[in-house]
Amino acid sequence: MFETLSDRLTSVFSSLRSKGRLTDADIDATCREIRIALLEADVALPVVRDFVSHVKERARGAEVSQALNPAQQVVKIVNDELVQILGGETRRLRYAKTPPTVIMLAGLQGAGKTTLAGKLARWLREQGHAPLLVAADLQRPNAVQQLQVVGERAQVAVHAPEPGNGVGDPVAVARGSIDHARRQQHDIVIIDTAGRLGIDQELMKQAADIRDAVSPDEVLFVVDAMIGQDAVTTAQAFMDGVGFDGVVLTKLDGDARGGAALSVRHITGRPIMFASTGEKLEDFDAFHPDRMASRILDMGDILTLIEQAQRTFDEEEAAKMAGKLVSGDGFTLDDFLEQMMMVRKMGPLKNLLGMMPGMGQMREQLNQVDERDLDRVAAIIRSMTPAERQDPKMINGSRRARIARGSGVSVTEVSNLVTRFFDAQKMMKQVAGGMGIPGMPGGRKGKAAQKKPKKGRRVSGDPRKAALGKAGAAGAGSSTPPQLPPGLGGLGGGTLPPGLELPPGFDPSKFRLPGQK
């Protein structure tokens, strides 16, 4: 999503980074390129004008002229303005003080309301709620059956008293669903309404009647991000005819331009609350303006990546696996397969890698990522016996040929996998051992910690030195002060050797070094 806009803006800023200071001509040229990039992304003209004027005004101010790095400051200004256009801050759902909270979905036919109802219900169920889906689209063929299938996949209850296909009163169904939700202890009601191929009076009247009948806490306008400028026209018509509190963008994965997302919020004044980025029920999340702006400017989206990992990985399993990784030896091919499957649950690898900063410049390489490579690796590991997975060293030539036949790959691919696993195991051992870095767990210890155990006192062959050593040892082990050996007892009342006699009347206890009090 937003690939065209992201590529254009990235190229604009790359030319700025080589400049130590920015002139008015540089700012004008940059704003001209930003204007072209937004127009090519199908952003509405009024939005482009406001955006560029704000960027130009701030770029000529003190925050750029006095900055140490003017180019980075311009990038920051563009990022701030993008965040403002996209809504400023994340808008959360408003919940009713007395359950159930009623959420009504409105929009044109084909925007993906029914599928989105299931995605929203699944997302709310994971938040700890008990949502109820209501089939109030009784006109589109098989719309009720589709919602029932989606609800079953999302493990959410569906209220569908009417068969649909043109039979039944949608206003009565919506009104009756509130009492049904109270009886069944559902705290959230999601009403899927009918759409039309275009704006007409009948559509607006039915949507307004359902709104008046159930008094929803949130009316969400569902818009297809792929319809471009028409999204703004449709949103404005619904705003005038029915009114809505927030916008939900669908099919963001299929639109490389994304102008609708940048335009709807600015034109209608209503925030974008959710975004659908794929066909699966889990491809759905709250819309964060700051994170989306970071993606557009190729700064990554690490927070979303962390949240996805937290939802996918079990804490106890992660702690257990971390222990195996630290030990190195305990990490087997079974553990490797389990980790790989957990990563697959987080979503396509291309999407995960795309959340890393700077990955926009490697888009061609990302497009070449083949998810089937992981499937081949899983097939190779599953073709091994439990003993082989625990100890890959036993996999000889005949075993590799058998594994290759069982997994439908070549013997070379099996050998490469085993070799890479051994290399990874060796690397983990080095990391666990601190790689010889002082202070690292298991690494070389600092000099202070390298104290060797003291050796026993050596006895010299010289009788005089031996006598000195014995006297020192005796002094260390007794409470009485050590006595000087015979012949050196001048300080204790004996006589010193010739030439070392002390002056008459000298008291050693009163002796002071220079500067000593």
Salt bridges, closest charged atoms under 4 A:
ASP7 OD1 - ARG363 NH1 2.20
ASP24 OD1 - ARG60 NE 3.84
ASP26 OD1 - LYS19 NZ 3.72
ASP28 OD1 - LYS56 NZ 3.99
ASP28 OD1 - ARG60 NH2 2.38
GLU33 OE1 - ARG8 NH2 3.10
GLU40 OE1 - ARG8 NH1 2.78
ASP42 OD2 - ARG257 NH2 3.71
ASP50 OD2 - HIS266 NE2 3.24
GLU63 OE2 - ARG58 NE 3.07
ASP80 OD2 - ARG58 NH2 3.36
ASP80 OD2 - LYS76 NZ 3.00
GLU81 OE1 - HIS54 ND1 3.50
GLU81 OE2 - ARG58 NH1 3.27
GLU126 OE2 - ARG122 NH2 3.11
ASP137 OD2 - ARG140 NE 3.52
ASP179 OD1 - ARG182 NH1 3.40
ASP187 OD2 - HIS129 ND1 2.84
ASP200 OD2 - ARG196 NE 3.62
GLU202 OE2 - ARG196 NH2 3.39
ASP209 OD2 - LYS205 NZ 3.07
ASP212 OD1 - ARG211 NE 3.23
GLU218 OE2 - ARG91 NH1 2.93
GLU218 OE1 - ARG94 NH2 3.72
ASP224 OD2 - LYS251 NZ 3.28
ASP245 OD1 - ARG94 NH2 3.56
ASP285 OD2 - ARG311 NH2 3.90
ASP301 OD2 - ARG295 NE 3.04
GLU307 OE2 - ARG291 NH2 2.86
ASP329 OD1 - LYS429 NZ 2.95
ASP334 OD1 - ARG389 NH1 3.11
ASP335 OD1 - LYS324 NZ 2.99
ASP370 OD1 - ARG372 NE 3.12
ASP370 OD2 - ARG376 NH2 3.97
GLU371 OE1 - ARG344 NE 3.54
ASP373 OD1 - ARG376 NH2 2.22
ASP375 OD1 - ARG344 NH1 2.92
GLU388 OE2 - ARG399 NH1 2.69
GLU388 OE1 - ARG402 NH2 2.80
ASP462 OD2 - ARG464 NH2 3.52
